[in-house]
Amino acid sequence: MADILINVIIAFLAGSLLLGLHRKIMARVQKRPGPPIIQHLLHSLKFFFKETAFPKTVSKPFYIGIVFILAAVWIVGVIVGPVTKNSLLILFGVYAIYKIVEHNSGSSSGSPYGKLSCVRAVLSAATELPLFAVIVLVYLKTNTMNIGGIISYQSVNGSLAVSIPLAALMFFLLLLTKSPYSPFAITKDKALVSGFETEHFGFLRGFIMFAESISWYVMLWIFLTIFFGHLSVVGYIIGMIVITFITSFINSVTPILNPNHSVMSQITIGAVCFVGTLIMIFI
C-alpha cells in the first residue's frame, strides 16, 4: 500500500510539472512569456480549497461520481504500470474506461458545451482506441503482453523502438492526442470552452486536474517502458521531458483540427503504421 501511495504522489507531482513545462514551452514557441512551470501544480492544489458549485442542470450523483471514477481509473493505471508492471490488456481497459468517463462527464452537467464535447468523445474514442492495436504488434514481436516480460525481451533483443518504429509512432500519436492543446483534442476545442470539464468547479475540478497529471505521467511511462525497456530514474526523467517538449512544439504550431479531419488523420496514420509494422515483423 505504501508503494502504491508513493507512486501515486510521484505520478501527480511529476505529471503536474511536466504539464506545466508543456504549457511553458508552447508559450515560448508562440513568443509569449507563459506561466511558471509549477503553475499547473499550484492550480491543482488551489482548486481543492475552492468552493464547489453545482449548476442547476446537473445530475448530482452522476456529476460528482464521475470525477472520482476518473481519478480512480488513473490510480489503477499507476498500479498496473509503474507499481506491478502488469498486462497491457489491463491498461487498455483503463484507457477504455477513461474514454467512457470523458463521454459521461460532459453529459452529466447538462451544459450544451459538455453535451457537444461528449458527442465528440465518441468520435475520438473511435480513433484513439484502435491505436491500442499497438499491443497486438508488441505481442506478435515479443510473445507477451506483460510489461515485465516486454522489459525482459528488450534486455536481450534490444529496444522495440528500433525493431518496430512504426508501432512506436502509433503509440506516440496516442500520446499526442492526450497532450494539452493537441491538434486532435476535439473534445476540448476552445469553441466548447473547456469541453466536458466546463461545468466542474472547485473541489471537483481539483480532482480532474489531479487525474490529468497522473494520466500524462502514466502514458509517458508506458511508452518509454514498452519501447525502450526499463530505464534509470534519470532516463525516465529525460525521456518524459523530451516527449513533453516534442508534443508541446507540435501543438504550439498546429491548430486544432475539425472533428472529421482529426478522425481521418488518426485512422490513416494508424492504419499505415499497423500494416507497415506487420510487414516488418513477418518479412
Secondary structure, DSSP 8 states (H G I E B T S, - for coil): -HHHHHHHHHHHHHHHHHHHHHHHHHHHHTT-----TTHHHHHHHHHTTS-----TT--HHHHHHHHHHHHHHHHHHHIIIIIT--BHHHHHHHHHHHHHHHHHHHHHH--HHHHHHHHHHHHHHHHHGGGGGHHHHHHHHHS--BHHHHHHHHHHH--HHHHSHHHHHHHHHHHHHHSTT-TT-GGG-GGGTTGGGTT--HHHHHHHHHHHHHHHHHHHHHHHHHHH-S--HHHHHHHHHHHHHHHHHHHHHS----HHHHHHHHHHHHHHHHHHHHHHHH-
